[in-house]
Amino acid sequence: MKKTLLLIMVFFSFLGEAYSQERTFFNQTEIGALFGKVKTDFEGYTTRANFSFQTLNGVWINKYHATGFLVGVDTYPNLTLMPLGLGWRGFLDKGKRHTLFGGMDLGAASTMLEKRVKTEWTESWYEGGIFINPNIGIRRKSKKGKHTFACSLGYKRQEATFFEGNKEIGFSSFRDPSLPPGFNSVRQEEYIFNSLVLKWGLIF
């Protein structure tokens, strides 16, 4: 949790510099929630609401389109992922205070915030997978025009995999070459998180 908060503080520290940038620089930083379902131990499902943070940094292609690189933090039950990828935003800019926009984010998630759990006989870890996140929203300029707020709603599909391996004891000449070095067996579980995403943030 401390690493997550530190990461968020680092990204927000760059926001003040955006005011001095020219129109070519684009930044959208948001916090929000991921709503979905999670399977229980009794073959049922329960509702989940998880924290999400993301910042997209790039350039304006023209007054209607912007693109860039994104990084963020998404929390899921017993798992924290760091999405990394590309993002696009398209605006119906008509010079008004309120503007509709659409977006698409694509990439893969890192598990660098997760620790590998090791014992004398076993080792377990997570690996992130690809994600896709289409979204729509409203951009709203402040009365004095110094700030631009954004509220968006989207869908996010995130893949992840859990691995649990039994360590190899001694030397075996019949080791399966498909297994990671040092393991005689590895169990894996595939996860797909489908989420409704509600976010609020700032655009520079």
N, C-alpha and C positions, 0 to 999 in steps of 0.2 A: 504494500500500500504506500510506503514511503517513496519507493521508486516511481510509482504512478503520479503522486503529487508533485514530485520533483520535476518530472517530465512536463507536466501541465504548466508549472511555474516558468520553466525555461521557454516554452513556446509563447506564453502570454507576455514574457518580457520583451519579445520582438515586436509586439503590436504597436508600441509607441513610435517605433521607427518608421512605420508605414506612412504616417502623415507627411514625412519629408520626401517620400518617393514620388516619382512622376506617375502619370496616369497608366503607364505601361505595366506597373507592378500591381498584382492582384493577390489579395489574401482573404480567405473566408475561414474564420475560426468559430467552432461551435461546441456546445455541450448539450447533452440530451439523454434520452433513454431508449433502450431496446426492449420492446415488448414481444413476448412469444410464449411458447409452451415448452415444458421440460418433462421428460418421462420420469415417473416415480418407481419405487421398488415393487409396486403392486400392479404393474402393467397399466397404470393410469397416467394421466397428465395433469400438471398443475401450471398455473400462470407464473411467468417470471417477468421481472422488470430490472434491467441491468443498466449500469452507467456507461456512457459513451462520450468520448472527446475526440475531436478531429480538427486539424488545420490543413488547409489547402493553400499552397504558395505557388504562384506562377505569373503569367502575363496576360494582359488583354490583347486578343487578336484584333478586335475592333470593338465598337461600343456595345455590340450584342453578344460577343463570345469571349470567354476566358478559359484558359487551361493551365494545368500545372501538376506538381507532385504533392501527394498527401501523406500524412502520417498521423497516427492517433492511438488511442487506447480504448479497447472494448472489454468489458467484463462479462463473463458468462458464469454459470454455476461451476465453481471449483476451477475456473480457468480464466486467465487474463491474456488477451491477444493484442498485438500491436500491428494494425493494418498499415501496409505500405503500398502505394500504387499511384495511378494517374487519375486525374479528375477533370471534368469539363462542366462548364456552366454556360447556359444560354439565356439571355435576358430579353424580354419584350419591352425594351426601353423606348418610351414615348415621351420622355421628359417630365413625367409626373412623379409625385412623391411616392406612390406605391407602384411597384413593378413586379410582375410575375416572372418566375424563372424556373428552368428545369435543369437537371444535372444527371451525370452518370459517373460513378466511381468504379474502377476496376483495379484488382491487384491481388496480393497475397498477404497473409498475416504471419508475423514472426512471434515466436514464443520466448523471446529473450528475457521477458519478465517472469517466466516460470522456472522453477528449479527442478533439476533431475533428482529424483529420490533414489538413493543408493543404500543397499544393505549388503551384507556379506555374500548373499546368494542371488539377489535379484536387483534389478534396476528398472525404473519406470520414468517415462517422460512424455511430453506432448509435442506435436508438430503442427504448425498452422498450415492451412490450405488456401485456395483461391477464394475471393469474394467478389460479389457484384452488388452494386447499390444504386439503383435509379431513384430519383427524388424530384419533388416539385416544391415550390415555396414562394414566399412573398418577400421582396426587399423593400424596406421602408426607410426613407431618409428622415433625419431629425428636422425640426422646424428651421434651425439655423444652417442645416446642411453640413454640419461638422461630423456627424456620425451616420452610419448606415446599418440598420438592424436587419436581421434575416430570420425567418421562421420557416422550417421545412418539414415535410412529411415524406417518408420513403419506405422502401422495402430493401432488406439486406439479407443475402444468402451467404453464409460463411461456413467453410469446411474446416475440419480439424481432425486429427488422429491421435489416439492414445496408444502408447506402446508399453508393454511390460515384458521384460526379458529375464530368463534364467541364465545365470552366468555359467560359463564353461569351467569345469574343475579339472585341472590337469591338462594333458595334451591328447587330442583325438585326431587320428588321421582320416576320420570319416565325417568331418565337420561339413555341414551344409554351406556351400559357398554363397547362397543367397542371404544368409544371416549376417548381421553385423559382427565384426571380429570380437571374440570374447564371449559369445553367447551360443548356447546349444539349442535354445528355442526362444521365440518371441511371439507374444500374443498382441494383436492390435484390434482396436475398436474405432470405427469410422463415425464421425459426428457431422451432422448438418444442422446449423442453427438458422432457422427462418424467423426474421424479426420485422416487426413494424417499428420504424425509426422516427422519433419526434425530436427535433433539435431546434435550438435557438442560439444565435450568435451575432457576430459582427462581420461586415464586409468592408474592405479597404481597397 
